[in-house]
């Protein structure tokens, strides 16, 4: 079960990197001084990345918990 824990850790870190990317991208978009419509369009392109990163991170954390529980 050690492999499940390490795979889950890798997935969690990958998800965390995606979340950090989303935060940085939205921060840059806000600082760019875009109009309201352009800002909404840019944030709407970043939203699926954020949701996907949250999902990957959640799956990774679940794998860690299952690996620890079964190991």
mmCIF file of the N, C-alpha and C atoms, coordinates in Angstrom:
data_MODEL
# 
_entry.id   MODEL 
# 
loop_
_atom_site.group_PDB 
_atom_site.id 
_atom_site.type_symbol 
_atom_site.label_atom_id 
_atom_site.label_alt_id 
_atom_site.label_comp_id 
_atom_site.label_asym_id 
_atom_site.label_entity_id 
_atom_site.label_seq_id 
_atom_site.pdbx_PDB_ins_code 
_atom_site.Cartn_x 
_atom_site.Cartn_y 
_atom_site.Cartn_z 
_atom_site.occupancy 
_atom_site.B_iso_or_equiv 
_atom_site.pdbx_formal_charge 
_atom_site.auth_seq_id 
_atom_site.auth_comp_id 
_atom_site.auth_asym_id 
_atom_site.auth_atom_id 
_atom_site.pdbx_PDB_model_num 
ATOM 1   N N  . UNK A 1 1  ? 0.805   -1.202 0.000   1.00 0.00 ? 1  UNK A N  1 
ATOM 2   C CA . UNK A 1 1  ? 0.000   0.000  0.000   1.00 0.00 ? 1  UNK A CA 1 
ATOM 3   C C  . UNK A 1 1  ? 0.853   1.273  0.000   1.00 0.00 ? 1  UNK A C  1 
ATOM 4   N N  . UNK A 1 2  ? 2.138   1.080  0.143   1.00 0.00 ? 2  UNK A N  1 
ATOM 5   C CA . UNK A 1 2  ? 3.028   2.244  0.137   1.00 0.00 ? 2  UNK A CA 1 
ATOM 6   C C  . UNK A 1 2  ? 2.977   2.963  -1.215  1.00 0.00 ? 2  UNK A C  1 
ATOM 7   N N  . UNK A 1 3  ? 2.795   2.191  -2.293  1.00 0.00 ? 3  UNK A N  1 
ATOM 8   C CA . UNK A 1 3  ? 2.727   2.800  -3.621  1.00 0.00 ? 3  UNK A CA 1 
ATOM 9   C C  . UNK A 1 3  ? 1.479   3.661  -3.776  1.00 0.00 ? 3  UNK A C  1 
ATOM 10  N N  . UNK A 1 4  ? 0.404   3.245  -3.155  1.00 0.00 ? 4  UNK A N  1 
ATOM 11  C CA . UNK A 1 4  ? -0.831  4.029  -3.226  1.00 0.00 ? 4  UNK A CA 1 
ATOM 12  C C  . UNK A 1 4  ? -0.640  5.362  -2.505  1.00 0.00 ? 4  UNK A C  1 
ATOM 13  N N  . UNK A 1 5  ? 0.056   5.333  -1.386  1.00 0.00 ? 5  UNK A N  1 
ATOM 14  C CA . UNK A 1 5  ? 0.307   6.560  -0.639  1.00 0.00 ? 5  UNK A CA 1 
ATOM 15  C C  . UNK A 1 5  ? 1.175   7.511  -1.464  1.00 0.00 ? 5  UNK A C  1 
ATOM 16  N N  . UNK A 1 6  ? 2.238   6.988  -2.072  1.00 0.00 ? 6  UNK A N  1 
ATOM 17  C CA . UNK A 1 6  ? 3.127   7.855  -2.860  1.00 0.00 ? 6  UNK A CA 1 
ATOM 18  C C  . UNK A 1 6  ? 2.453   8.365  -4.124  1.00 0.00 ? 6  UNK A C  1 
ATOM 19  N N  . UNK A 1 7  ? 1.641   7.523  -4.756  1.00 0.00 ? 7  UNK A N  1 
ATOM 20  C CA . UNK A 1 7  ? 0.892   7.975  -5.934  1.00 0.00 ? 7  UNK A CA 1 
ATOM 21  C C  . UNK A 1 7  ? -0.116  9.053  -5.539  1.00 0.00 ? 7  UNK A C  1 
ATOM 22  N N  . UNK A 1 8  ? -0.771  8.867  -4.415  1.00 0.00 ? 8  UNK A N  1 
ATOM 23  C CA . UNK A 1 8  ? -1.706  9.883  -3.924  1.00 0.00 ? 8  UNK A CA 1 
ATOM 24  C C  . UNK A 1 8  ? -1.006  11.181 -3.581  1.00 0.00 ? 8  UNK A C  1 
ATOM 25  N N  . UNK A 1 9  ? 0.192   11.076 -3.022  1.00 0.00 ? 9  UNK A N  1 
ATOM 26  C CA . UNK A 1 9  ? 0.970   12.273 -2.716  1.00 0.00 ? 9  UNK A CA 1 
ATOM 27  C C  . UNK A 1 9  ? 1.327   13.021 -3.992  1.00 0.00 ? 9  UNK A C  1 
ATOM 28  N N  . UNK A 1 10 ? 1.727   12.278 -5.023  1.00 0.00 ? 10 UNK A N  1 
ATOM 29  C CA . UNK A 1 10 ? 2.056   12.909 -6.296  1.00 0.00 ? 10 UNK A CA 1 
ATOM 30  C C  . UNK A 1 10 ? 0.842   13.595 -6.906  1.00 0.00 ? 10 UNK A C  1 
ATOM 31  N N  . UNK A 1 11 ? -0.310  12.933 -6.836  1.00 0.00 ? 11 UNK A N  1 
ATOM 32  C CA . UNK A 1 11 ? -1.533  13.550 -7.356  1.00 0.00 ? 11 UNK A CA 1 
ATOM 33  C C  . UNK A 1 11 ? -1.909  14.798 -6.566  1.00 0.00 ? 11 UNK A C  1 
ATOM 34  N N  . UNK A 1 12 ? -1.751  14.748 -5.265  1.00 0.00 ? 12 UNK A N  1 
ATOM 35  C CA . UNK A 1 12 ? -2.068  15.912 -4.441  1.00 0.00 ? 12 UNK A CA 1 
ATOM 36  C C  . UNK A 1 12 ? -1.155  17.081 -4.770  1.00 0.00 ? 12 UNK A C  1 
ATOM 37  N N  . UNK A 1 13 ? 0.119   16.800 -4.972  1.00 0.00 ? 13 UNK A N  1 
ATOM 38  C CA . UNK A 1 13 ? 1.057   17.866 -5.329  1.00 0.00 ? 13 UNK A CA 1 
ATOM 39  C C  . UNK A 1 13 ? 0.768   18.429 -6.716  1.00 0.00 ? 13 UNK A C  1 
ATOM 40  N N  . UNK A 1 14 ? 0.375   17.560 -7.639  1.00 0.00 ? 14 UNK A N  1 
ATOM 41  C CA . UNK A 1 14 ? -0.005  18.022 -8.968  1.00 0.00 ? 14 UNK A CA 1 
ATOM 42  C C  . UNK A 1 14 ? -1.231  18.932 -8.893  1.00 0.00 ? 14 UNK A C  1 
ATOM 43  N N  . UNK A 1 15 ? -2.205  18.537 -8.100  1.00 0.00 ? 15 UNK A N  1 
ATOM 44  C CA . UNK A 1 15 ? -3.392  19.370 -7.909  1.00 0.00 ? 15 UNK A CA 1 
ATOM 45  C C  . UNK A 1 15 ? -3.055  20.687 -7.241  1.00 0.00 ? 15 UNK A C  1 
ATOM 46  N N  . UNK A 1 16 ? -2.151  20.655 -6.264  1.00 0.00 ? 16 UNK A N  1 
ATOM 47  C CA . UNK A 1 16 ? -1.735  21.880 -5.595  1.00 0.00 ? 16 UNK A CA 1 
ATOM 48  C C  . UNK A 1 16 ? -1.047  22.829 -6.566  1.00 0.00 ? 16 UNK A C  1 
ATOM 49  N N  . UNK A 1 17 ? -0.238  22.278 -7.467  1.00 0.00 ? 17 UNK A N  1 
ATOM 50  C CA . UNK A 1 17 ? 0.424   23.116 -8.479  1.00 0.00 ? 17 UNK A CA 1 
ATOM 51  C C  . UNK A 1 17 ? -0.616  23.769 -9.391  1.00 0.00 ? 17 UNK A C  1 
ATOM 52  N N  . UNK A 1 18 ? -1.656  23.031 -9.751  1.00 0.00 ? 18 UNK A N  1 
ATOM 53  C CA . UNK A 1 18 ? -2.718  23.604 -10.569 1.00 0.00 ? 18 UNK A CA 1 
ATOM 54  C C  . UNK A 1 18 ? -3.490  24.694 -9.852  1.00 0.00 ? 18 UNK A C  1 
ATOM 55  N N  . UNK A 1 19 ? -3.712  24.517 -8.569  1.00 0.00 ? 19 UNK A N  1 
ATOM 56  C CA . UNK A 1 19 ? -4.408  25.536 -7.781  1.00 0.00 ? 19 UNK A CA 1 
ATOM 57  C C  . UNK A 1 19 ? -3.552  26.795 -7.678  1.00 0.00 ? 19 UNK A C  1 
ATOM 58  N N  . UNK A 1 20 ? -2.269  26.628 -7.451  1.00 0.00 ? 20 UNK A N  1 
ATOM 59  C CA . UNK A 1 20 ? -1.367  27.780 -7.377  1.00 0.00 ? 20 UNK A CA 1 
ATOM 60  C C  . UNK A 1 20 ? -1.318  28.494 -8.720  1.00 0.00 ? 20 UNK A C  1 
ATOM 61  N N  . UNK A 1 21 ? -1.280  27.725 -9.818  1.00 0.00 ? 21 UNK A N  1 
ATOM 62  C CA . UNK A 1 21 ? -1.313  28.339 -11.146 1.00 0.00 ? 21 UNK A CA 1 
ATOM 63  C C  . UNK A 1 21 ? -2.586  29.160 -11.334 1.00 0.00 ? 21 UNK A C  1 
ATOM 64  N N  . UNK A 1 22 ? -3.718  28.629 -10.899 1.00 0.00 ? 22 UNK A N  1 
ATOM 65  C CA . UNK A 1 22 ? -4.986  29.344 -11.036 1.00 0.00 ? 22 UNK A CA 1 
ATOM 66  C C  . UNK A 1 22 ? -4.965  30.646 -10.246 1.00 0.00 ? 22 UNK A C  1 
ATOM 67  N N  . UNK A 1 23 ? -4.428  30.603 -9.043  1.00 0.00 ? 23 UNK A N  1 
ATOM 68  C CA . UNK A 1 23 ? -4.359  31.803 -8.209  1.00 0.00 ? 23 UNK A CA 1 
ATOM 69  C C  . UNK A 1 23 ? -3.491  32.862 -8.879  1.00 0.00 ? 23 UNK A C  1 
ATOM 70  N N  . UNK A 1 24 ? -2.338  32.442 -9.382  1.00 0.00 ? 24 UNK A N  1 
ATOM 71  C CA . UNK A 1 24 ? -1.427  33.387 -10.034 1.00 0.00 ? 24 UNK A CA 1 
ATOM 72  C C  . UNK A 1 24 ? -2.050  33.952 -11.305 1.00 0.00 ? 24 UNK A C  1 
ATOM 73  N N  . UNK A 1 25 ? -2.716  33.106 -12.087 1.00 0.00 ? 25 UNK A N  1 
ATOM 74  C CA . UNK A 1 25 ? -3.329  33.561 -13.337 1.00 0.00 ? 25 UNK A CA 1 
ATOM 75  C C  . UNK A 1 25 ? -4.448  34.572 -13.081 1.00 0.00 ? 25 UNK A C  1 
ATOM 76  N N  . UNK A 1 26 ? -5.272  34.311 -12.087 1.00 0.00 ? 26 UNK A N  1 
ATOM 77  C CA . UNK A 1 26 ? -6.355  35.262 -11.769 1.00 0.00 ? 26 UNK A CA 1 
ATOM 78  C C  . UNK A 1 26 ? -5.772  36.552 -11.209 1.00 0.00 ? 26 UNK A C  1 
ATOM 79  N N  . UNK A 1 27 ? -4.733  36.448 -10.405 1.00 0.00 ? 27 UNK A N  1 
ATOM 80  C CA . UNK A 1 27 ? -4.093  37.645 -9.863  1.00 0.00 ? 27 UNK A CA 1 
ATOM 81  C C  . UNK A 1 27 ? -3.516  38.505 -10.977 1.00 0.00 ? 27 UNK A C  1 
ATOM 82  N N  . UNK A 1 28 ? -2.869  37.882 -11.948 1.00 0.00 ? 28 UNK A N  1 
ATOM 83  C CA . UNK A 1 28 ? -2.327  38.639 -13.087 1.00 0.00 ? 28 UNK A CA 1 
ATOM 84  C C  . UNK A 1 28 ? -3.427  39.263 -13.913 1.00 0.00 ? 28 UNK A C  1 
ATOM 85  N N  . UNK A 1 29 ? -4.530  38.546 -14.070 1.00 0.00 ? 29 UNK A N  1 
ATOM 86  C CA . UNK A 1 29 ? -5.651  39.082 -14.840 1.00 0.00 ? 29 UNK A CA 1 
ATOM 87  C C  . UNK A 1 29 ? -6.264  40.302 -14.145 1.00 0.00 ? 29 UNK A C  1 
ATOM 88  N N  . UNK A 1 30 ? -6.333  40.264 -12.833 1.00 0.00 ? 30 UNK A N  1 
ATOM 89  C CA . UNK A 1 30 ? -6.899  41.401 -12.096 1.00 0.00 ? 30 UNK A CA 1 
ATOM 90  C C  . UNK A 1 30 ? -5.979  42.616 -12.172 1.00 0.00 ? 30 UNK A C  1 
ATOM 91  N N  . UNK A 1 31 ? -4.669  42.367 -12.127 1.00 0.00 ? 31 UNK A N  1 
ATOM 92  C CA . UNK A 1 31 ? -3.709  43.468 -12.179 1.00 0.00 ? 31 UNK A CA 1 
ATOM 93  C C  . UNK A 1 31 ? -3.538  44.036 -13.579 1.00 0.00 ? 31 UNK A C  1 
ATOM 94  N N  . UNK A 1 32 ? -4.015  43.337 -14.609 1.00 0.00 ? 32 UNK A N  1 
ATOM 95  C CA . UNK A 1 32 ? -3.845  43.789 -15.987 1.00 0.00 ? 32 UNK A CA 1 
ATOM 96  C C  . UNK A 1 32 ? -4.737  44.982 -16.318 1.00 0.00 ? 32 UNK A C  1 
ATOM 97  N N  . UNK A 1 33 ? -5.687  45.275 -15.474 1.00 0.00 ? 33 UNK A N  1 
ATOM 98  C CA . UNK A 1 33 ? -6.557  46.428 -15.702 1.00 0.00 ? 33 UNK A CA 1 
ATOM 99  C C  . UNK A 1 33 ? -7.510  46.223 -16.866 1.00 0.00 ? 33 UNK A C  1 
ATOM 100 N N  . UNK A 1 34 ? -8.000  45.026 -17.022 1.00 0.00 ? 34 UNK A N  1 
ATOM 101 C CA . UNK A 1 34 ? -8.918  44.718 -18.119 1.00 0.00 ? 34 UNK A CA 1 
ATOM 102 C C  . UNK A 1 34 ? -10.311 45.248 -17.820 1.00 0.00 ? 34 UNK A C  1 
ATOM 103 N N  . UNK A 1 35 ? -11.099 45.351 -18.878 1.00 0.00 ? 35 UNK A N  1 
ATOM 104 C CA . UNK A 1 35 ? -12.494 45.739 -18.672 1.00 0.00 ? 35 UNK A CA 1 
ATOM 105 C C  . UNK A 1 35 ? -13.216 44.581 -17.987 1.00 0.00 ? 35 UNK A C  1 
ATOM 106 N N  . UNK A 1 36 ? -14.411 44.855 -17.518 1.00 0.00 ? 36 UNK A N  1 
ATOM 107 C CA . UNK A 1 36 ? -15.166 43.850 -16.771 1.00 0.00 ? 36 UNK A CA 1 
ATOM 108 C C  . UNK A 1 36 ? -15.446 42.605 -17.619 1.00 0.00 ? 36 UNK A C  1 
ATOM 109 N N  . UNK A 1 37 ? -15.830 42.817 -18.873 1.00 0.00 ? 37 UNK A N  1 
ATOM 110 C CA . UNK A 1 37 ? -16.132 41.676 -19.742 1.00 0.00 ? 37 UNK A CA 1 
ATOM 111 C C  . UNK A 1 37 ? -14.886 40.863 -20.068 1.00 0.00 ? 37 UNK A C  1 
ATOM 112 N N  . UNK A 1 38 ? -13.774 41.539 -20.312 1.00 0.00 ? 38 UNK A N  1 
ATOM 113 C CA . UNK A 1 38 ? -12.523 40.830 -20.624 1.00 0.00 ? 38 UNK A CA 1 
ATOM 114 C C  . UNK A 1 38 ? -12.022 40.069 -19.398 1.00 0.00 ? 38 UNK A C  1 
ATOM 115 N N  . UNK A 1 39 ? -12.186 40.660 -18.220 1.00 0.00 ? 39 UNK A N  1 
ATOM 116 C CA . UNK A 1 39 ? -11.777 39.983 -16.994 1.00 0.00 ? 39 UNK A CA 1 
ATOM 117 C C  . UNK A 1 39 ? -12.626 38.732 -16.761 1.00 0.00 ? 39 UNK A C  1 
ATOM 118 N N  . UNK A 1 40 ? -13.917 38.837 -16.985 1.00 0.00 ? 40 UNK A N  1 
ATOM 119 C CA . UNK A 1 40 ? -14.796 37.670 -16.839 1.00 0.00 ? 40 UNK A CA 1 
ATOM 120 C C  . UNK A 1 40 ? -14.441 36.578 -17.839 1.00 0.00 ? 40 UNK A C  1 
ATOM 121 N N  . UNK A 1 41 ? -14.103 36.970 -19.055 1.00 0.00 ? 41 UNK A N  1 
ATOM 122 C CA . UNK A 1 41 ? -13.736 35.983 -20.074 1.00 0.00 ? 41 UNK A CA 1 
ATOM 123 C C  . UNK A 1 41 ? -12.453 35.259 -19.684 1.00 0.00 ? 41 UNK A C  1 
ATOM 124 N N  . UNK A 1 42 ? -11.471 35.996 -19.179 1.00 0.00 ? 42 UNK A N  1 
ATOM 125 C CA . UNK A 1 42 ? -10.213 35.361 -18.795 1.00 0.00 ? 42 UNK A CA 1 
ATOM 126 C C  . UNK A 1 42 ? -10.400 34.450 -17.583 1.00 0.00 ? 42 UNK A C  1 
ATOM 127 N N  . UNK A 1 43 ? -11.179 34.900 -16.615 1.00 0.00 ? 43 UNK A N  1 
ATOM 128 C CA . UNK A 1 43 ? -11.426 34.070 -15.427 1.00 0.00 ? 43 UNK A CA 1 
ATOM 129 C C  . UNK A 1 43 ? -12.245 32.833 -15.800 1.00 0.00 ? 43 UNK A C  1 
ATOM 130 N N  . UNK A 1 44 ? -13.156 32.963 -16.749 1.00 0.00 ? 44 UNK A N  1 
ATOM 131 C CA . UNK A 1 44 ? -13.944 31.796 -17.157 1.00 0.00 ? 44 UNK A CA 1 
ATOM 132 C C  . UNK A 1 44 ? -13.077 30.762 -17.872 1.00 0.00 ? 44 UNK A C  1 
ATOM 133 N N  . UNK A 1 45 ? -11.950 31.169 -18.470 1.00 0.00 ? 45 UNK A N  1 
ATOM 134 C CA . UNK A 1 45 ? -11.030 30.202 -19.058 1.00 0.00 ? 45 UNK A CA 1 
ATOM 135 C C  . UNK A 1 45 ? -10.188 29.518 -17.986 1.00 0.00 ? 45 UNK A C  1 
ATOM 136 N N  . UNK A 1 46 ? -9.965  30.194 -16.859 1.00 0.00 ? 46 UNK A N  1 
ATOM 137 C CA . UNK A 1 46 ? -9.139  29.647 -15.785 1.00 0.00 ? 46 UNK A CA 1 
ATOM 138 C C  . UNK A 1 46 ? -9.958  28.724 -14.878 1.00 0.00 ? 46 UNK A C  1 
ATOM 139 N N  . UNK A 1 47 ? -11.237 28.940 -14.788 1.00 0.00 ? 47 UNK A N  1 
ATOM 140 C CA . UNK A 1 47 ? -12.106 28.178 -13.881 1.00 0.00 ? 47 UNK A CA 1 
ATOM 141 C C  . UNK A 1 47 ? -12.043 26.654 -14.089 1.00 0.00 ? 47 UNK A C  1 
ATOM 142 N N  . UNK A 1 48 ? -12.093 26.148 -15.327 1.00 0.00 ? 48 UNK A N  1 
ATOM 143 C CA . UNK A 1 48 ? -11.998 24.680 -15.482 1.00 0.00 ? 48 UNK A CA 1 
ATOM 144 C C  . UNK A 1 48 ? -10.660 24.114 -14.995 1.00 0.00 ? 48 UNK A C  1 
ATOM 145 N N  . UNK A 1 49 ? -9.591  24.874 -15.151 1.00 0.00 ? 49 UNK A N  1 
ATOM 146 C CA . UNK A 1 49 ? -8.289  24.428 -14.650 1.00 0.00 ? 49 UNK A CA 1 
ATOM 147 C C  . UNK A 1 49 ? -8.329  24.328 -13.135 1.00 0.00 ? 49 UNK A C  1 
ATOM 148 N N  . UNK A 1 50 ? -8.934  25.318 -12.506 1.00 0.00 ? 50 UNK A N  1 
ATOM 149 C CA . UNK A 1 50 ? -9.043  25.324 -11.051 1.00 0.00 ? 50 UNK A CA 1 
ATOM 150 C C  . UNK A 1 50 ? -9.877  24.142 -10.561 1.00 0.00 ? 50 UNK A C  1 
ATOM 151 N N  . UNK A 1 51 ? -11.003 23.907 -11.182 1.00 0.00 ? 51 UNK A N  1 
ATOM 152 C CA . UNK A 1 51 ? -11.859 22.792 -10.769 1.00 0.00 ? 51 UNK A CA 1 
ATOM 153 C C  . UNK A 1 51 ? -11.177 21.447 -11.006 1.00 0.00 ? 51 UNK A C  1 
ATOM 154 N N  . UNK A 1 52 ? -10.486 21.315 -12.124 1.00 0.00 ? 52 UNK A N  1 
ATOM 155 C CA . UNK A 1 52 ? -9.751  20.082 -12.391 1.00 0.00 ? 52 UNK A CA 1 
ATOM 156 C C  . UNK A 1 52 ? -8.643  19.852 -11.380 1.00 0.00 ? 52 UNK A C  1 
ATOM 157 N N  . UNK A 1 53 ? -7.948  20.928 -11.011 1.00 0.00 ? 53 UNK A N  1 
ATOM 158 C CA . UNK A 1 53 ? -6.881  20.812 -10.016 1.00 0.00 ? 53 UNK A CA 1 
ATOM 159 C C  . UNK A 1 53 ? -7.446  20.417 -8.652  1.00 0.00 ? 53 UNK A C  1 
ATOM 160 N N  . UNK A 1 54 ? -8.575  20.980 -8.289  1.00 0.00 ? 54 UNK A N  1 
ATOM 161 C CA . UNK A 1 54 ? -9.213  20.594 -7.026  1.00 0.00 ? 54 UNK A CA 1 
ATOM 162 C C  . UNK A 1 54 ? -9.619  19.124 -7.037  1.00 0.00 ? 54 UNK A C  1 
ATOM 163 N N  . UNK A 1 55 ? -10.132 18.648 -8.169  1.00 0.00 ? 55 UNK A N  1 
ATOM 164 C CA . UNK A 1 55 ? -10.533 17.253 -8.288  1.00 0.00 ? 55 UNK A CA 1 
ATOM 165 C C  . UNK A 1 55 ? -9.326  16.324 -8.182  1.00 0.00 ? 55 UNK A C  1 
ATOM 166 N N  . UNK A 1 56 ? -8.243  16.657 -8.880  1.00 0.00 ? 56 UNK A N  1 
ATOM 167 C CA . UNK A 1 56 ? -7.034  15.822 -8.833  1.00 0.00 ? 56 UNK A CA 1 
ATOM 168 C C  . UNK A 1 56 ? -6.471  15.796 -7.419  1.00 0.00 ? 56 UNK A C  1 
ATOM 169 N N  . UNK A 1 57 ? -6.469  16.937 -6.766  1.00 0.00 ? 57 UNK A N  1 
ATOM 170 C CA . UNK A 1 57 ? -5.972  17.010 -5.398  1.00 0.00 ? 57 UNK A CA 1 
ATOM 171 C C  . UNK A 1 57 ? -6.837  16.182 -4.459  1.00 0.00 ? 57 UNK A C  1 
ATOM 172 N N  . UNK A 1 58 ? -8.135  16.228 -4.650  1.00 0.00 ? 58 UNK A N  1 
ATOM 173 C CA . UNK A 1 58 ? -9.046  15.451 -3.805  1.00 0.00 ? 58 UNK A CA 1 
ATOM 174 C C  . UNK A 1 58 ? -8.837  13.953 -4.015  1.00 0.00 ? 58 UNK A C  1 
ATOM 175 N N  . UNK A 1 59 ? -8.684  13.527 -5.250  1.00 0.00 ? 59 UNK A N  1 
ATOM 176 C CA . UNK A 1 59 ? -8.439  12.118 -5.543  1.00 0.00 ? 59 UNK A CA 1 
ATOM 177 C C  . UNK A 1 59 ? -7.119  11.682 -4.917  1.00 0.00 ? 59 UNK A C  1 
ATOM 178 N N  . UNK A 1 60 ? -6.105  12.531 -4.985  1.00 0.00 ? 60 UNK A N  1 
ATOM 179 C CA . UNK A 1 60 ? -4.823  12.211 -4.374  1.00 0.00 ? 60 UNK A CA 1 
ATOM 180 C C  . UNK A 1 60 ? -4.916  12.071 -2.869  1.00 0.00 ? 60 UNK A C  1 
ATOM 181 N N  . UNK A 1 61 ? -5.631  12.972 -2.233  1.00 0.00 ? 61 UNK A N  1 
ATOM 182 C CA . UNK A 1 61 ? -5.790  12.876 -0.784  1.00 0.00 ? 61 UNK A CA 1 
ATOM 183 C C  . UNK A 1 61 ? -6.589  11.637 -0.390  1.00 0.00 ? 61 UNK A C  1 
ATOM 184 N N  . UNK A 1 62 ? -7.575  11.284 -1.197  1.00 0.00 ? 62 UNK A N  1 
ATOM 185 C CA . UNK A 1 62 ? -8.331  10.064 -0.929  1.00 0.00 ? 62 UNK A CA 1 
ATOM 186 C C  . UNK A 1 62 ? -7.433  8.833  -1.058  1.00 0.00 ? 62 UNK A C  1 
ATOM 187 N N  . UNK A 1 63 ? -6.550  8.842  -2.052  1.00 0.00 ? 63 UNK A N  1 
ATOM 188 C CA . UNK A 1 63 ? -5.628  7.719  -2.231  1.00 0.00 ? 63 UNK A CA 1 
ATOM 189 C C  . UNK A 1 63 ? -4.668  7.607  -1.058  1.00 0.00 ? 63 UNK A C  1 
ATOM 190 N N  . UNK A 1 64 ? -4.198  8.745  -0.550  1.00 0.00 ? 64 UNK A N  1 
ATOM 191 C CA . UNK A 1 64 ? -3.316  8.717  0.626   1.00 0.00 ? 64 UNK A CA 1 
ATOM 192 C C  . UNK A 1 64 ? -4.050  8.119  1.823   1.00 0.00 ? 64 UNK A C  1 
ATOM 193 N N  . UNK A 1 65 ? -5.274  8.557  2.045   1.00 0.00 ? 65 UNK A N  1 
ATOM 194 C CA . UNK A 1 65 ? -6.041  8.051  3.179   1.00 0.00 ? 65 UNK A CA 1 
ATOM 195 C C  . UNK A 1 65 ? -6.305  6.559  3.047   1.00 0.00 ? 65 UNK A C  1 
ATOM 196 N N  . UNK A 1 66 ? -6.667  6.123  1.854   1.00 0.00 ? 66 UNK A N  1 
ATOM 197 C CA . UNK A 1 66 ? -6.931  4.690  1.642   1.00 0.00 ? 66 UNK A CA 1 
ATOM 198 C C  . UNK A 1 66 ? -5.639  3.889  1.803   1.00 0.00 ? 66 UNK A C  1 
ATOM 199 N N  . UNK A 1 67 ? -4.529  4.403  1.293   1.00 0.00 ? 67 UNK A N  1 
ATOM 200 C CA . UNK A 1 67 ? -3.260  3.709  1.440   1.00 0.00 ? 67 UNK A CA 1 
ATOM 201 C C  . UNK A 1 67 ? -2.823  3.579  2.876   1.00 0.00 ? 67 UNK A C  1 
ATOM 202 N N  . UNK A 1 68 ? -3.011  4.623  3.663   1.00 0.00 ? 68 UNK A N  1 
ATOM 203 C CA . UNK A 1 68 ? -2.652  4.570  5.078   1.00 0.00 ? 68 UNK A CA 1 
ATOM 204 C C  . UNK A 1 68 ? -3.590  3.636  5.821   1.00 0.00 ? 68 UNK A C  1 
ATOM 205 N N  . UNK A 1 69 ? -4.877  3.697  5.491   1.00 0.00 ? 69 UNK A N  1 
ATOM 206 C CA . UNK A 1 69 ? -5.871  2.883  6.173   1.00 0.00 ? 69 UNK A CA 1 
ATOM 207 C C  . UNK A 1 69 ? -5.662  1.390  5.906   1.00 0.00 ? 69 UNK A C  1 
ATOM 208 N N  . UNK A 1 70 ? -5.345  1.056  4.663   1.00 0.00 ? 70 UNK A N  1 
ATOM 209 C CA . UNK A 1 70 ? -5.161  -0.350 4.317   1.00 0.00 ? 70 UNK A CA 1 
ATOM 210 C C  . UNK A 1 70 ? -3.747  -0.861 4.628   1.00 0.00 ? 70 UNK A C  1 
ATOM 211 N N  . UNK A 1 71 ? -2.808  0.042  4.758   1.00 0.00 ? 71 UNK A N  1 
ATOM 212 C CA . UNK A 1 71 ? -1.410  -0.369 4.990   1.00 0.00 ? 71 UNK A CA 1 
ATOM 213 C C  . UNK A 1 71 ? -1.150  -0.489 6.417   1.00 0.00 ? 71 UNK A C  1 
# 
